[in-house]
Amino acid sequence: MIFKLGDGVHPMIKQTLEAQGWIEFDPTKHDENDWNLHWKSSRFSALEFRDVQPWQRLNHFQGSIDITRKDRLCRMVRKMTLHHGKTYNFAPMSFVLPTDLDKFRQDRRTRRGDGGIFLLRRLEDLDFSCSTVIQEYIERPLTINGFKMDMRLYVLVTSFQPLVVYAYRDGIARFGTSEYNLSDLSDLYCHLTNTSINKHNPKTKQQKTTTTTTTTTTSTTTPSSTPSSSSHAAGAGCKWTIGQLRQYFRDNNIDDKRIWRRVSNIFIYTLLCLTGVSVKQQSSCFELYGFDVLLDERLKPWLIEVNFSPALGLDCQQDRDVKIPLIQDIVRALNYEATGTRPTRRRTSRHPSSSKKKKQQQQHSVPVDDLYPYEIGNFVRIFPFNKTTLQESGKQRPNVKAMVSELKRVNKMAREEEQQRTRDNDGGGDNGGDGNERVVQTPHSTTAATTAAEQDVVASTRTATTSVQDKGKKHLTRDNTRGMAQHQHQRQQRYNTALDI
């Protein structure tokens, strides 16, 4: 296996690939097309996309960059909000200036009394010679030991038509290195969690311990900013792995599964913004996105931005624990078994579209799990999650409305199921929620999987029952149907747990 690297790619990629037995491309030893993976931190040219061969992989799709630009993401989310309502209420209010200047001024007037934060003191200070994005500041973030925290989470897209999305179970929790203080807006180490900024703070190597409680809430599901024991201390540096963060949640009796269910929906809804719009589908491409997600004090996840070619530098042990296995799992997902690793003499079809038609027919008849593995290393597939989403995203003109409606339907059923389970556990009492939560469960829920399976069983049962005249046989058919439904339920048991990213 041979790989090529573009300029600016972190040496970790080369080291990880070579450790797995890969060889770096050498133009003096290898033919022009004698390579299997080309990894670049920048975009590929149209010519490179055109000339890619079946045994080769590129780490970007053509047109996949749109959601990684804040101005375009802002417009896309705004457009989707107009069509699909509060479903897309997971991104802070944003404005692209000078285009949205009037909207921004109107928003400031309507929010004047709500204590909103504007780091920009005067609009006159803005430079209108270039496009500027202004984003609402989440003023009450979740803090751990008094320090602000957000998450860098990794999402792998192996296809846009149909849309196939894998979420990585691990990631990086990034901390500010000064205690969060809402009254001091000048301290960058307090309000920003970027590693590139916080690593320059002299306090970075100090232990993050504090007795100041900055998260003020009476909710029983939100953690105290002051841990119950020293084992929960944020420690030195400015990073945790997501595994460490989840352990903190569990130790503080926080339903972290509920958080990841909502985060996975943010991934899907965001990527649906690209479906059928700008991305050109190519089977030889894949895309790794870095989603930056912030939790507020009520544990609601907010999408801050999406990163194109997320940083893969190894600044600390947490980076090594997460990013090296991440690259290894990406290589596992490239599916060289289907295309081979070297040029082969292939018989050309008289009808170029025949293979595409065959693939579309498979999408209607073959179970989703047989087409796309549910797990690849530490990646877990979150979309498509049933035949409807597979078929709709695989159309020449994907029906985004149908896919969003399917997601909303599944989430509603899952939310009702969870509320009922909570009432049963509480003896019929209130579930203690705020009643405003949109997404509670991923599509990989018991309700979604079982319902889809049972619908298929019910349809086949009606046909079978019509053809069976004997009453005794009808009863036998019903018994067989119950067994089939139970089998389908057991097959989908892995969907009972939440997304373990």
N, C-alpha and C positions, 0 to 999 in steps of 0.2 A: 504494500500500500504506500502510495506516494502523496505527499502534501506540498502545497505551495502557500506561502505567506506573503501578504501585502505589507506595505510600509506601515509602521506604527502598531503592528500587532504585538502584544506583550509576549516576551520570551517564554512565559509559562505555557502557552499553546504548543510551542515547539517541543519543550521539555516533556510535556504530558504525552504528546503523540509519539515521540521517540521512545518513551518508556513503554509504550504499547507495541513497539516493533515497527512503527512507521518510518519512512525514509523521506528526507526533504528533497524536493525537486532540484535537480542540477541540470541546467541547459546544456552542459558539455557532455553529459552522460545519458540524458533521457530525451526521447522524442518530444515534440511540441505538445502533443496531446496525451503524453504518457504520465498522467497524474489522476488522483482520485478525489482530492479535496483541495479547494482553493478558499482560503480564509482571509478576509480583508476587514479592516476597521472602517473603511469608507465604502461608498457604493461602487458597484460594478458598472461598466459601460454597457450600452445597448449591444455592442458587438460581442462582448463577453457572454452576455445572456444568450445571444443568438447562436453562438458556436459551441455551447456546452454540450457534452456528449452524455449518453445514458449512464455510463460508468463513472461520471464525475458529479461532484456536489459543490454548490456555491452557498456561502453562509448568509446570503441575502436574496430576497425576492425583488423583482422589479416593481417599484412603486410602494414598497412596504414602509417607507420612511415617514409617511404623512402623520401618523399618530405620535411620532417622536418629536415633532415640532409643536411647541406649545400653542402657537397661533392657529395652526391647522386643527390641532386636537380641540381647542376651544370652540372653533366653528363647527366641527363635526359633532361634538357633544351637544352644543346648542341646537343644531338641526335635529338630532335624534330626540332631544327633549321635546321639541315641538311636535314630533310625530308620535312619541311613545310616553310622554308625560314624566311623572316622578320616578319612573324606572331608572332614568339617567341622572338622578339626583345624588351622585356619588363623587362629583368633582366640585371643588370650590368655585364660586362665582368668578368668572374671568372676563377680561375685556382686552381687545386688541386695539391699541391706539396707534395712529389717530382715528382709525375707521370708526371705533366704538366710543369716541369721546363724548358724544351727546348721551349715549346710554349710560356711560360711567358717571357723568354728572348727575343724571336723574337718579341713579342708584344711590349716590352719596346723599342726595336730598331726602330720599325715602328712608335711609338708614341713619340719619343724623342722630337720632335719640337712642340707638341701640348699643352704643359703646363700641362700634366697629373700629378696627385699627387700620390706619393708613400710614405706612412707613414713609410715603411720599408726603411731605408737608405742604408743598405748593405745586399745583399743576403746571405753573409757569416754569418750574425747574426741569420739566421733561424736554428731552431732545426729540422733536417730531420729525427729524430728518430720516429716521429709521423706524421700523415697526417695533412697538413695545407691548409686552403682555403684562397686564396688571391682574394679580390673582388675590382673591380674598384670603386673609390670614386666619388660620384656625387658632384662635386665641386660647382655647382650653384643650391642649393636647394631653394624651395620657403621659404621665411622667413616672419614672421608676427611680426611686431614691432621690426624687427632686429633679431629675435630669430628663429633658425632652428626648424622645426616641421616635424614629420612623424605621421602615423596613424596605430593603431592596430584595425583591422577589423575582424569580426567573421564570419566564414562560417561553416555551418552544413551540413554534408553528411549523408543521411539516407539510401542510397543504392549505391553500386558501379556497380551493374549489374541488371537493368539498372542504369546508373549514375543519381542520384537525388541530386541536390545541392540547398541549401537555403542560402541566404546572409542576415545578420542581418542589419537592417536599422541604428542602432546606433553603436557606438564604441568609442574609445578613441583617441584623438589627443594629442600627447606627445611632449613637448617642451624641448629644451636645456635651461639651466638656466643662461648661459652667452651669450652675444651678439655674433652672428656668425661673425667670423673673419678668413678669409682664410689664412692670413699670419701667424697665430699662430696655429700650429698643435699640441701643447702640452696641450692645454686646453680641457680636456675631457668634461667639462660641456658645451662647445661651439659646439662640433662636434657630441656628442652622445646624444640621446634623451631618453635612457633607464632610467626608473624611479628609478631602483635600484641604479643607479649612481647619478642621479641629486638630489635625496632627501637628499644627504649628503652635497650638496653645501650650504654654509651659506646664499647665495643670494636667495635660493629657495622661502622663504616666502616674499621676496620683490616684489613690483609691477613691472611688466615687461613693463617699459615705456622707450622710447628712441627717440632721434631725428635724429639718424643715419640711413640713407637709405642704406641698403646692397643689395637690389634687384635692379639691374640696367637693365632695359629693357624698350623698347619703345612700347611694345605691349599693345594695349588697353584692352586686356582681362586679363592681369596679374596685380595683386594688387600691390599697393605701399606698401613698408615695413612700412611706417609711416601712421597710420590710420587717417581718416578724423575727427574723434571725439574720446573722451575718452571712449565712449561705446565700441570701438573696441579694447581697450587695452587688452593684453594677460593676465594681472592680476597676482596675486600671484600663487605660486605652479608651477607645471610643466604639468598640464593636462587640456584639454577641453573635453567635449563630442563632438561627431560628429555633434550633433544638434547645438552646439555653433559655430563650425567651419563653418557649412553651412550658419548660419546667418551672419557670417563675410563675406563669399563669396557673399551673396546676397546684403549686404550693400555696397560692393565694386564693384557691377555690374559684377560679375564673373558668367559664365554659369556653375554652379556646377553640373547640371544634366549631362553635357557632360563628366565631370570628372568621375562620378559614372558609366556611361555607359562603359567607358574604363576600369575602375577598375573591373567591373563584368566580363569582358572578360578575364582579368588576372586570376581571380578565376577559370574560366572554363578551359582555356588552361593549367593551372598548374595541375589541377586535372585530365585532360586527360592524363597526363604523367603516371598516375597510372593505368589507365583503361586497363584491360586485361593483366597486367604485373605482379604485386606482390600481389595485395589485393585479399583475399579470401572472396567472398560474403557470408554474413550471415544475415538473416532477423532480427535477434535479436540484431544487433549491430548498432551503430551510431558513428560519429566522429565529434568533434568540433575542428576546426583549428583556429589559430590566425595568420592572414596574416599581415605582416608589410610592408606597402606601403609608399613610399616617393614621394612627388611631387617636380619636379624641377621648375625652374623659368618660364618655358613655360607651366607649369601645366601638363606635361606628367607624368603619374604614373609609378613608378619603383618598382618592387618586390624585397625587400631586403632579406626576409626570411619567412618561414612558421613555425609556432610554434606548437609542439605537446603538448597537455594539457596546453593551454595558461593560464598564471597566472590569478587567480581570487581573489586576495587579495583586500581588501577594504581600501586603503590608504587615500582616500579623498571622498568628496561628489560626485564627478564625477564618481568614481568607483561604488558607491552605486546606482547612477541613471542608470547606464548602466548594471552592471553585475548581480544584483538581478533579474531584469526583464528578462535578458538573460537566466538564469537558469529556470525561470518559463516557458518561451516559449519553451525551449528544452523539458521539461516534457510534454507540450502539443503536441509536435511533435512525441512522442514515440508510439502513435497509439495503446494503450492498448485496445481500443474498438474492434479491429480485432482479438485479441488473448485472451482477458480476463486477469484477474490478479491472477488467482489461477489455480492449476492443474485440468484438466477435463478429463473425460473418452472419448477418441476419437476412432473412428472406423478406423482401419488401412487399407489403400488402398493396393490392390494386386499389383498395379503398382505405385511405389514410384515416378516415373517421371510424373505421370498424372497431379498433381497439377502444376508442372513447365510448362508443355505443355499448360495447361489452362491459366496460367498467360501470356505466350508468345502470345496466341491467343488474349487475352484481349488487349495487346499492339498494335495489328494490327487493332482492331476494336473500342476500347473505346477511347474517347478523352483524351488528356493528363490531362486536368483539372479535369476529373472525377476520374482519378487514383491517382493523387498527387495534394493536395490543392495548390492553388497559393500563399495563405498567411496563415501563422500559427503565430498568435500573431504579433510580430514585424519582423518575418522572411518572406522573399519573395523568391519564387522559381525562379531561373535563368536558371536551366537546369533540364530536357529536356524542350525545348521550342516549339517543334513541333513533329509530328509523326516520321519524319526521324531520329531525334536525339534520340528519345525514342527507336525506333526499333534497330538502330545500336548499341547503348550502352547496349541493352539487349541481344545481341547475345552471344553465348557461347564463340566466339572469336570476341570481339567488333572491329568494323572497325573504328579505330581512324582516318585514312585518310579521310573517308567519313564524319565523324563528324567535323573535322577541315575544310574541304571543305565547308560544310554546314554553319558553322560559318562565314567563309570568304565571302561566297556568300551573306548571310544576312547582314553582316556589310557593304559590298560594296554597296548594294542596299540602305541601310539606309544612308550611307554617301552621295550618289548621291541625295537622297531625301532631306537631310538636306542642301546640297549645293544649290540645286534648290530653296528651301524655303528661304535661305539667299539671293540669287540673286533677288528673287521676292521682298523681304522686302527692299533690297537696290536699287531697281529700275534697276536691271541688272548689278550692280557693282560687284567687286571682293569681296569674302567673307573674305578677310583679313587673311586667314590661311597661314600656311607655306607650305602646299601641301604635307607634309610628314606624316600626321596623319594616323595611321593604323586603329584604332578602334574609331568610333564615336558614335555608337548606340548599345545598347544591342540587343540580339535576340528578346526581348520583345518590338519590335518596331511596329509601325503601318504597315510599309511595310512588315515585316516578317509575322505578324499575318494575315494580310489581303490577302497577296499573297498566303499563304498556304491554307487559306479558299477558296479563289477564284479558286485555282487549283482543289480542290476537287469538287467544284460546277461545273466547266467547264467539268470535266470528266463525272459527272452524267448527265449533260445537253446533251452531245453528244449522250449518250445512249438513253435518253428520246426522243430526237429529231428524232433519227433514227426510233424509233417505232411509231412515230406520223406522219401519212401521210397527214392529213388535214392541209392545209396551215394556216388556222385560229388558229388551235391548236398549230402549231409551234410558232406562235407569242405569244400565251398565255404562252407556255413553257418558252420562252425567258423572258417574263414579270415576271413569277414566279422565274426564275433564278436570275433576278436582285434583287427581294425581298429577296431571300435566301442569296445572297451575302451581302446585306445590313444588314440582321440579323446577319450574321457571323461577319461583321465588328463591329456592336454594341457590340457583345459578347466579342470582343477582345479590347474594348476601354481602359481597364486598362493597356494594353501594350503601350498605346500612351505616357504615362509618363515614365521618366527614372527611373532607379533602385534607390529607396529611401533607401539606406543603412545608 
